[in-house]
Amino acid sequence: MQIEYLRNFIKLTQFKSFSKLAQELPISQSTLSHQISQLEKGFGGVLIDRSTKKFELTIAGKIFLKHADNIIKMYDECKREISVIFKQEIEDIIISASTIPGSHVLPKFIAEFRNKNPSVNFKILINNSQKSIENIKKGLSDFAGIGSFMNYKRESFDYFKIGEEKIKFICSPNHELIQDGDNSVKFEDLIKFPFVWREKGSGMRENFKKQFPKYQDLNIKLTINDNDSIISTVSESNYIGIMSEIQIKKMEHLIKTLEIKEFPEMAKRSLFFLKLKDRDLSELKNKFWEYLKQKIKV
């Protein structure tokens, strides 16, 4: 029996859908189904009731789930103890983070920690804030880096601030709005041009909507779920967009900041690093949490 099959079975009971879980895993839906079938074959009983459209465990499945969770914990602890003996402990730390925390804030500190702790292997999943929070709640990541708590209650998490940023309008360096070299424009002129922004679930979009109600006057034409694609769109067209000031500074050869005369400051946000409250973490993961907490002073 493969230990990974057990892990995927546990995740399946959380997702309650083969197709949805397969989208999150580096395996196909058919491979996932095969793994579950092998578990059922090995234990001589049906674990999932396939006679109904609703995902339900059989009585045997519920018993199996209870023991599978214990087996995973025992396996991981056994592996940890043995690896300590041979001084070869390699442990994954999985972080799901939105673009700015994941690509521009955390990498420096992750590299520093990795240099001091060669036994750790970091996996960074770049998602929006909504998805990143969902990932830690479902056990698909250990930590999350976000720009908004979305509709989740903060008291469900332990967290600390890792940065703050302003959200600015951007355009192409060749855009007609700044042909005279002045990047200060009137809002009435800006809304004449098509606008592109992030998808629902994006922390940047969420904060922008809450803090800048005039967004409703924008000529919204495109929604894209990737900052790099937005930058590419804006840099090669007459589109207007919004972007983190942190990322703008690194992309000044492709995009330019627009200052709105009537609104010198439109929106800003804090960035956070978080984990679920009351979730037991390994010694190494707790060490990384404390390291980051001490290193980032905002």
N, C-alpha and C positions, 0 to 999 in steps of 0.2 A: 504493500500500500504506500502511495506517495503522500508525503506530508502536505505537499502543495494542493493535493486534491481536497484534503480536509480544510485547508485555508479557504479554498474557493467555495466549498460547500457552505461554510459559515458566512462568507460574503453573500452567497446566493440567498440565504435566508433573510439577509438585510435588504437586498435589492428587490427580492420577490419577482425576479424576471431574468430569464436566461439571456435575452437579447440586450437588456440594459447593462447587466454585469459584463457581458462580452465586450461591450464598447469601452469599458474601463480597464479591461485586462489585455495583455499582449497575446491573446489567443482567440481563436474563432469561436462562434457559438456552438458549432458542431464538436469542437475539441472539448469545450466545457461540458456539453451533454455526455460525451464519452467518459469524461472523468467521473461524473455523477453515476453513470451506469456501472462503471467499474467498482465504485464504492458499494453500490447496491448488490452487485454480484458477489463481492467479497464478504458481505455481511448477510447474504441470503435473504434479503427483504427489501421491499419497496420503501424508499425514504420520502418520496414526493408523490402526492396524490395527483395523477395525471388525468383523472376522470372529470375534472372541473376546470373551468377557465381561470378561476381564482387560484393563486399560488398558496398551497397548503401542504404542511408536512403531515405525514401519517403518524400514527402513534410511535412506530419504530423510528421515524425521522426525528421526532422530538427527543426521544431517548438518545439517539445518535448525536444530535446537536449538543446535548449537555456533555456527553463524554468527549466529543470532538474538540470542544473548547478546552477541556482539561488536558487532553492529549497534546494540543498545540502548546499550551503553557508549560507542560512538563518537558516537551521536546526542546523548546527554546531555552529553558533553564538548564537542561542537561548539556546542550550544545555550548552554552555560555560557560558553564563550569569546566568542561573539558578543554575548551579553547583557552581558558585562563591558564590551565596547567601547562599547555604547550606554547603559551604566549603568542597565540596566533588568532586572537579574537577579531573577527571582522563582523561588524554590525552595520546594518542599513539605518540611516536616518532619512525619512521621507518627508519632504516639505512641499506642500501645495501652496503656491503663491501667485498673486496677481502680478502683472508685468513689472511695475516699478519696484516693489519689494523683491521679487524673484530675480529680476535681471539687473537691477541698478543699486540696490541697498545691501542685500544679504551676501552676494558672492564673495566680497572681500573678507568678511568675517568667517564664512564657511571655509575659505582657503586657509586662513590663519589657523582655525581650529583643526583642520585636516592635517596640516603640517605638524602640529603638536600631538595629534592623536591618529597615527597612521592606521589604526584598527577600525576606523569609521569609513563607511562608504555612503556619500550623500546622493540622494536622488531628488532632483528638483522638478516638480510638475508645474508648468506655467498654465494657470487657469484664471478666470476672473474671480472676484471676491466671493460671489455666491457659491461657485463650484468649489472653491478652496475650503470654505466653511463646511459644505456638505461632505467633502472628503474626510475631514477629521472626525466628523460626527459618525460617518460610516466605517471608520477604522481603516481608510485607505491611505491615510497619511498620519504622521505623528504630530506635525505642527502646520500652521498656516500663516502666511504673510498676506495681509489684506489692507485695502484702502477704505473699506466700509463694512460695518457689521450687518448691512442690509436690514432684514426684518428679524434677525436673531437677537435674543436677549443677551446682553453682555455678561450678566451674572452666571451664564452657563459655562464661561470660559475663564481661564487664567490668562492674562495678557499684559503686555507692556508696549509702550510707544517706541517705534524704531525710526521715525522720521516724520516730516511734514512737508507739504508742497503746495504751490499755487497752481491753479488750472488756468491756462491761457488759450486764447484763440491763435491759430496758426494758418499760414498760407504759403504758397510757393514764393521763392525769392524773386520770381519774375512776374508775380501777380500784379495786375493793373492797379490794385489798391495802394501799392507802395512804390509805384514807378518814380515818384518824385523824391524817394529816399526817406520819406517820413512814414513810420509805421503806426502813427496815431491816426485812427479813423473814426468816423461817426458810425453809430450802430445802424442808422438808417441806410448807410451805404453798404455795410457788411451784409445785411440780410437780403441784398439783391442777388447774392451768389449762392450756389448750392452748398449744402452743409453735410458733412459726414461725421458720424460719431460711433461710439462703441455699442455693443449689444446689451440687452437687458441682463442684469447680473453683474455688470461692470461697476466697480466701486467709483470710478471716475465719473461715469454717467450719472450714477445715483446722487453723488455729492453735487454735481453741476446742476441737476434738476432742482434739488432742494434749495440751493443757495442762489440760483440765478433764474427766477421765474420768467424772465424775458426770453428764455430759450424757446418758448412756444411761438415766438415770432420768427424763428430761424427757418430757412428754406431747406428743411431736412429731406434729403434725397437718398442717402445711403446709410446703411448700418453694417459695420464690419467688426468682427470679433478678434481683431489683432491690431496692436498699435503700429507694428512695422508696415502693415498693409495700408493703414490710414495715412502714415507718413508718405508712403509711395504714391498713394492716390493724390494727396494734396500737393506733393512736390512736382507732379507732372500734369496738373490741371488747374482750373480756376476754382476748385473746391476750397471751402473754408472748413477747418476742423478745430478740435480742442485737444490739448495735450498737456501732460505734466511738465512743469518747468524744469524738472530734473532731466527728463528725456530731451527736451528742446535744446538744452545746452550742449548735448552730445550730438545733435543732428543739425547744427546751424548751417551746415553746407547744403542741406536739403530743404529746410523749412525756416520760416521767419516768424517771430512773434508779432502779433497784432495787439496794440493797446487801444482799448475802446475809450474814447474821450468821456462819454457819460458814465462809464463804469470802470474806474481805475483798478478796482479789485472785484472780480466777479465771484470767484469761488476758491476755497482752499480746503485741504483735508489733512488729517493725520494718518499715518501708516502704523499698523500694529502687527505684532507677532503673538500668536496665541496657541493654546492647547486646551483640550477639554478638561474641565475640573474633575477631580477624583479619578482620572484615568492613571493607572499605574504605568510608569515608564521605567526603562532600564537605567542603570547607574550612568551609562555613557550618554543617554539621551537627556537625563537630568543635568548632567555635567555641561552639555552643550547649551541647554536652556539658561543655566546660571552664567555661563561664559558670555553668551550674547547679551544677557541682561546687564552684565557689568560693563561690557565693551561699548554698547550703544547708549550714550547719554544724550537724550534729546530735551 
